[in-house]
Amino acid sequence: MKKSTLLVSLLLGFAFPGCGQKAFDQQFRLLYRNTVPLILAKDLARDLQQNEGIVLLDTRSPAEFAVSHLPQARFIDYNSFAVEQLKDMAKKTPIVVYCSVGVRSERVGEKLQQAGFKNVRNLYGGIFEWKNKGFAVYHHQNVPTDSVHAYNRYWGQWLTKATKVYE
């Protein structure tokens, strides 16, 4: 019974993507493994204003990062990430990982936790949700932009308040 409920929920999420935040939330409840604590965009924005010690790790591709990223984000490529890249970072450092919607970043967050990092969170909905909530993103020259790499046309449907870039 549980598998059939999951399948129906997943299909409804795909079939009705235009249903707004509720569909978005339902979609991501099904995609996340819930192994890395989530942080909402509004809470991250608040925390960034209050605490300069937070490290943002963008786990997308180089092309996605070049289009736009969160302020002060450090790029780490999901496809080639190794924990050794962060050997200069204390295990208690507050880290927020993100990608387009939070799936790739959750996998990186799991690797960080396994390596002993104690304060890792995953940005709920990724850069899409960050931008949809009205927060600023910056392109490769650290200038504000309205553009966000939409990953592909399917996932791009969840990006509603940005100029979508696909190349």
The 8 nearest C-alpha neighbors of each residue, nearest first, counted from 0:
[[1, 3, 2, 4, 5, 6, 7, 8],
 [0, 2, 4, 3, 5, 6, 7, 8],
 [3, 1, 5, 4, 0, 6, 7, 8],
 [2, 4, 6, 0, 5, 1, 7, 8],
 [5, 3, 1, 7, 6, 2, 8, 0],
 [4, 6, 2, 8, 3, 7, 9, 1],
 [5, 7, 3, 9, 4, 8, 10, 2],
 [6, 8, 10, 4, 9, 5, 11, 3],
 [9, 7, 5, 11, 6, 10, 4, 12],
 [8, 10, 6, 12, 7, 11, 5, 13],
 [11, 9, 13, 7, 12, 8, 14, 6],
 [12, 10, 14, 8, 13, 9, 15, 7],
 [11, 13, 9, 10, 14, 26, 15, 22],
 [14, 12, 10, 11, 15, 16, 9, 26],
 [13, 15, 11, 12, 10, 16, 9, 17],
 [16, 14, 17, 12, 13, 18, 11, 22],
 [15, 17, 18, 13, 12, 14, 22, 156],
 [18, 16, 15, 19, 22, 156, 157, 14],
 [17, 19, 22, 16, 15, 21, 20, 23],
 [20, 18, 17, 21, 22, 23, 16, 157],
 [19, 21, 23, 22, 24, 18, 25, 17],
 [20, 22, 24, 23, 19, 25, 18, 26],
 [23, 21, 25, 24, 20, 18, 19, 12],
 [22, 24, 20, 26, 21, 25, 19, 27],
 [25, 23, 21, 27, 26, 22, 20, 28],
 [24, 26, 22, 28, 23, 27, 21, 29],
 [27, 25, 23, 24, 29, 12, 28, 22],
 [28, 26, 30, 29, 24, 25, 31, 23],
 [27, 29, 25, 26, 30, 31, 24, 32],
 [28, 30, 27, 26, 31, 25, 9, 5],
 [31, 29, 27, 28, 26, 32, 102, 101],
 [30, 32, 33, 28, 29, 27, 102, 105],
 [31, 33, 34, 30, 105, 29, 35, 28],
 [34, 32, 31, 35, 36, 37, 105, 28],
 [33, 35, 32, 36, 109, 105, 31, 108],
 [34, 36, 33, 120, 121, 108, 105, 37],
 [37, 35, 120, 121, 34, 38, 33, 119],
 [36, 38, 121, 120, 123, 122, 35, 39],
 [37, 39, 122, 123, 121, 120, 43, 42],
 [38, 40, 42, 123, 41, 122, 43, 37],
 [39, 41, 43, 129, 42, 44, 38, 122],
 [42, 40, 44, 43, 39, 45, 132, 129],
 [43, 41, 45, 39, 44, 40, 46, 38],
 [42, 44, 46, 40, 45, 41, 47, 39],
 [45, 43, 41, 47, 42, 46, 40, 48],
 [46, 44, 42, 48, 43, 47, 41, 49],
 [45, 47, 43, 49, 48, 44, 50, 42],
 [46, 48, 44, 50, 49, 45, 43, 51],
 [47, 49, 45, 46, 50, 44, 51, 43],
 [50, 48, 46, 47, 45, 51, 44, 52],
 [51, 49, 47, 52, 46, 48, 53, 45],
 [50, 52, 53, 47, 49, 48, 54, 46],
 [51, 53, 50, 54, 93, 92, 47, 94],
 [54, 52, 93, 51, 94, 50, 55, 47],
 [53, 55, 94, 95, 93, 52, 56, 72],
 [56, 54, 72, 95, 96, 73, 94, 53],
 [57, 55, 96, 73, 72, 74, 58, 95],
 [56, 58, 74, 97, 59, 98, 75, 73],
 [57, 59, 77, 75, 76, 98, 104, 97],
 [60, 58, 98, 57, 76, 77, 63, 64],
 [59, 61, 63, 62, 76, 64, 77, 58],
 [60, 62, 64, 63, 65, 59, 76, 74],
 [63, 61, 65, 60, 64, 66, 166, 148],
 [62, 64, 148, 60, 66, 61, 65, 59],
 [63, 65, 61, 67, 66, 62, 68, 60],
 [66, 64, 139, 62, 63, 67, 138, 61],
 [67, 65, 138, 63, 64, 148, 147, 139],
 [68, 66, 138, 137, 64, 65, 147, 136],
 [67, 69, 136, 137, 64, 138, 70, 72],
 [68, 70, 136, 72, 137, 71, 135, 67],
 [69, 71, 72, 136, 137, 68, 135, 141],
 [72, 70, 69, 73, 55, 54, 68, 141],
 [73, 71, 55, 69, 70, 56, 57, 74],
 [72, 74, 56, 55, 57, 71, 75, 54],
 [73, 75, 57, 56, 72, 76, 58, 64],
 [76, 74, 58, 57, 80, 77, 56, 73],
 [75, 77, 58, 78, 79, 60, 80, 59],
 [78, 76, 58, 80, 79, 59, 75, 60],
 [77, 79, 76, 80, 60, 59, 58, 75],
 [78, 80, 76, 77, 81, 75, 60, 58],
 [81, 79, 77, 76, 78, 75, 82, 84],
 [80, 82, 83, 84, 79, 85, 110, 75],
 [81, 83, 84, 85, 111, 80, 86, 114],
 [82, 84, 86, 85, 81, 80, 87, 114],
 [85, 83, 82, 86, 81, 80, 87, 75],
 [84, 86, 83, 87, 88, 82, 81, 89],
 [85, 87, 83, 88, 84, 82, 89, 90],
 [86, 88, 85, 89, 84, 83, 90, 82],
 [89, 87, 86, 85, 90, 92, 91, 84],
 [88, 90, 92, 91, 87, 86, 116, 85],
 [89, 91, 116, 92, 117, 115, 88, 118],
 [90, 92, 117, 89, 118, 116, 93, 88],
 [93, 91, 89, 90, 94, 118, 88, 53],
 [92, 94, 118, 53, 119, 54, 91, 52],
 [95, 93, 54, 119, 53, 55, 92, 118],
 [96, 94, 120, 55, 121, 119, 56, 54],
 [97, 95, 56, 121, 104, 55, 57, 122],
 [96, 98, 104, 125, 122, 57, 101, 121],
 [97, 99, 125, 59, 58, 101, 104, 100],
 [98, 100, 125, 126, 127, 101, 97, 150],
 [99, 101, 125, 124, 98, 102, 127, 126],
 [102, 100, 125, 104, 98, 124, 97, 103],
 [101, 103, 105, 104, 100, 31, 106, 30],
 [104, 102, 106, 105, 101, 98, 107, 58],
 [103, 105, 97, 107, 101, 106, 98, 102],
 [104, 106, 108, 102, 103, 107, 101, 121],
 [107, 105, 109, 103, 104, 108, 110, 102],
 [108, 106, 104, 110, 109, 105, 111, 103],
 [109, 107, 105, 111, 106, 110, 104, 35],
 [108, 110, 112, 106, 107, 111, 113, 105],
 [111, 109, 113, 107, 108, 112, 114, 106],
 [112, 110, 108, 114, 109, 113, 116, 107],
 [111, 113, 116, 109, 115, 114, 110, 108],
 [112, 114, 110, 115, 111, 109, 116, 108],
 [115, 113, 111, 112, 116, 110, 82, 90],
 [116, 114, 112, 113, 117, 90, 111, 91],
 [117, 115, 90, 112, 111, 114, 118, 91],
 [116, 118, 91, 115, 90, 119, 112, 92],
 [119, 117, 93, 91, 116, 94, 92, 120],
 [120, 118, 94, 95, 117, 93, 108, 116],
 [121, 119, 95, 36, 37, 35, 38, 94],
 [120, 122, 37, 96, 95, 97, 38, 105],
 [123, 121, 38, 125, 97, 37, 39, 124],
 [122, 124, 39, 125, 37, 38, 101, 121],
 [125, 123, 100, 128, 101, 127, 122, 126],
 [126, 124, 100, 101, 99, 97, 98, 122],
 [125, 127, 129, 99, 128, 130, 98, 100],
 [128, 126, 158, 125, 130, 129, 99, 131],
 [127, 129, 124, 131, 130, 126, 125, 132],
 [130, 128, 126, 40, 132, 127, 131, 134],
 [129, 131, 133, 134, 132, 127, 128, 126],
 [132, 130, 128, 160, 133, 129, 127, 159],
 [133, 131, 130, 129, 134, 128, 40, 41],
 [132, 134, 130, 131, 135, 129, 160, 128],
 [135, 133, 130, 129, 132, 136, 131, 44],
 [136, 134, 143, 133, 130, 137, 69, 70],
 [135, 137, 69, 68, 67, 143, 144, 70],
 [138, 136, 143, 67, 141, 142, 68, 144],
 [137, 139, 67, 66, 141, 140, 142, 65],
 [138, 140, 65, 141, 66, 67, 137, 64],
 [139, 141, 138, 142, 137, 65, 143, 67],
 [142, 140, 137, 138, 139, 143, 70, 67],
 [141, 143, 137, 140, 138, 144, 139, 136],
 [144, 142, 137, 136, 138, 141, 135, 145],
 [145, 143, 137, 146, 136, 138, 142, 67],
 [144, 146, 161, 162, 147, 143, 136, 135],
 [147, 145, 162, 144, 161, 163, 67, 164],
 [148, 146, 163, 67, 164, 149, 66, 162],
 [147, 149, 164, 63, 150, 165, 163, 66],
 [148, 150, 155, 163, 151, 164, 165, 147],
 [151, 149, 148, 165, 154, 155, 99, 152],
 [152, 150, 149, 154, 153, 155, 165, 148],
 [151, 153, 155, 154, 156, 149, 150, 165],
 [154, 152, 155, 151, 156, 157, 150, 149],
 [155, 153, 156, 151, 152, 157, 150, 149],
 [154, 156, 149, 152, 157, 158, 153, 151],
 [155, 157, 154, 158, 153, 152, 159, 16],
 [158, 156, 155, 154, 159, 127, 23, 16],
 [159, 157, 127, 155, 156, 160, 131, 161],
 [158, 160, 157, 131, 161, 156, 127, 155],
 [161, 159, 131, 158, 130, 162, 133, 132],
 [162, 160, 145, 146, 163, 159, 147, 158],
 [161, 163, 146, 145, 147, 164, 160, 148],
 [164, 162, 149, 147, 148, 146, 161, 165],
 [163, 165, 148, 149, 147, 166, 162, 146],
 [164, 166, 149, 148, 151, 150, 163, 152],
 [165, 164, 148, 62, 150, 63, 149, 151]]
